[in-house]
Amino acid sequence: MSSSNLQALTVLLERAEAERDEALRHLQDAQSRANAARNQHDQLSQYRTDYRTRWSQEFAQRTTVQLLGCYQNFGQRLDQAIGQQGGIADYADQRLSAARDLVRERELRVASVRKLIERRRAETLRSQMRQEQRATDEQAARAASRGNPMSRLVA
């Protein structure tokens, strides 16, 4: 393999590794966002549970129609917020999945380029070995044709 081919493949490998590294950073960011979104959803859900428990105890003691309306109105808005946050969390999970897929794709590309470089180096080595063997064979053939006494020892 010529040095320019090796250099081109090395540049390709560096580029593939840089793209993979960027995809890994994107994955970490997506993971953080998904975790934050899911945590916020869980906190809202827990707050709703606590809110209902607290108000159920309050209703058992005494309540007014106006207070009941406030409770129901706030509960509806809280349910709406939880639903929206659930959608945000689901979207963040989808983005996380896409980021994982991208990392896998970029890792595969890096591995493919490395394998290609390895194959090209092995081909170059085999070619050099064949050339050396041919040169050695030619030297031995020339020596044998000249009647060199050393050629008889080699043969």
C-alpha positions in Angstrom: 0.0 0.0 0.0 1.4 3.4 -0.9 2.0 5.9 1.8 -0.6 8.2 0.2 -3.2 5.5 0.4 -2.3 4.8 4.0 -2.4 8.6 4.7 -5.8 8.9 3.1 -7.2 6.0 5.1 -5.6 7.4 8.3 -7.4 10.7 7.6 -10.6 8.8 7.0 -10.2 7.0 10.3 -9.5 10.2 12.2 -12.7 11.7 10.6 -14.8 8.6 11.5 -13.4 8.7 15.1 -14.3 12.4 15.4 -17.8 11.7 14.2 -18.1 8.9 16.6 -16.9 11.0 19.5 -19.4 13.7 18.6 -22.2 11.1 18.5 -21.1 9.9 21.9 -21.3 13.5 23.3 -24.8 13.8 21.7 -25.8 10.5 23.3 -24.6 11.7 26.8 -26.7 14.9 26.3 -29.7 12.9 25.1 -29.3 10.6 28.2 -29.2 13.6 30.5 -32.3 15.2 28.9 -34.2 11.9 29.0 -33.4 11.4 32.6 -34.3 14.9 33.6 -37.6 14.7 31.7 -38.5 11.3 33.2 -37.6 12.6 36.7 -39.7 15.6 36.3 -42.6 13.4 35.1 -42.2 11.2 38.1 -42.0 14.1 40.5 -45.2 15.6 39.1 -46.9 12.2 39.3 -45.8 11.8 42.9 -47.0 15.4 43.7 -50.4 14.5 42.2 -50.6 11.4 44.5 -49.7 13.4 47.5 -52.1 16.2 46.5 -55.0 13.7 46.2 -54.2 12.1 49.5 -54.0 15.4 51.3 -57.3 16.6 49.8 -59.0 13.3 50.4 -58.3 13.8 54.1 -59.4 17.4 54.0 -62.7 16.4 52.3 -63.4 13.8 55.0 -63.4 16.7 57.5 -65.2 19.5 55.7 -65.3 21.3 52.4 -67.2 23.8 50.4 -68.4 23.8 46.8 -65.9 26.5 46.0 -63.0 24.7 47.5 -64.1 21.5 45.7 -64.1 23.4 42.4 -60.6 24.7 43.1 -59.4 21.2 43.9 -60.9 19.8 40.7 -59.6 22.7 38.6 -56.0 22.4 40.0 -56.2 18.6 39.6 -57.1 18.9 36.0 -54.3 21.3 35.3 -51.9 19.0 37.2 -53.1 16.0 35.1 -52.6 18.1 31.9 -49.1 19.1 33.0 -48.3 15.4 33.8 -49.6 14.4 30.4 -47.5 17.1 28.7 -44.4 16.1 30.7 -45.0 12.4 29.8 -45.0 13.5 26.1 -41.8 15.4 26.6 -40.3 12.4 28.3 -41.4 10.0 25.5 -39.9 12.4 22.9 -36.6 12.5 24.9 -36.6 8.7 25.0 -37.0 8.6 21.2 -34.2 11.1 20.8 -32.1 8.9 23.1 -32.8 5.8 21.1 -31.9 7.7 17.9 -28.6 8.8 19.5 -27.8 5.2 20.5 -28.5 4.1 16.9 -26.2 6.9 15.6 -23.4 5.8 18.0 -23.7 2.2 16.9 -23.5 3.4 13.2 -20.5 5.5 13.9 -18.7 2.8 15.9 -19.3 0.4 13.0 -17.8 2.9 10.6 -14.7 3.3 12.7 -14.3 -0.5 13.0 -14.8 -0.9 9.2 -12.1 1.7 8.4 -9.7 0.1 11.0 -10.3 -3.3 9.4 -9.7 -1.8 5.9 -6.4 -0.3 7.1 -5.5 -3.7 8.7 -6.3 -5.5 5.4 -4.3 -3.1 3.3 -1.3 -3.3 5.6 -1.5 -7.1 5.4 -1.8 -7.0 1.6 1.3 -4.7 1.5 3.2 -7.1 3.8 2.3 -10.1 1.6 3.3 -8.2 -1.5 6.7 -7.3 0.0 7.3 -10.8 1.1 6.5 -12.1 -2.4 8.8 -9.6 -4.0 11.6 -10.6 -1.5 11.0 -14.2 -2.3 11.1 -13.6 -6.0 14.4 -11.6 -5.6 15.8 -14.5 -3.5 14.7 -17.0 -6.1 16.2 -15.0 -8.9 19.5 -14.7 -7.1 19.6 -18.4 -6.5 18.7 -19.1 -10.2 21.4 -16.8 -11.4 23.9 -18.4 -9.1 22.9 -21.9 -10.2 23.2 -20.9 -13.9 26.7 -19.5 -13.4 27.8 -22.8 -11.8 28.5 -21.1 -8.4 29.6 -23.8 -5.9 27.6 -22.0 -3.2 24.4 -22.6 -5.2 24.8 -26.4 -4.7 24.9 -25.9 -1.0 21.7 -23.8 -1.1 19.9 -26.4 -3.3 
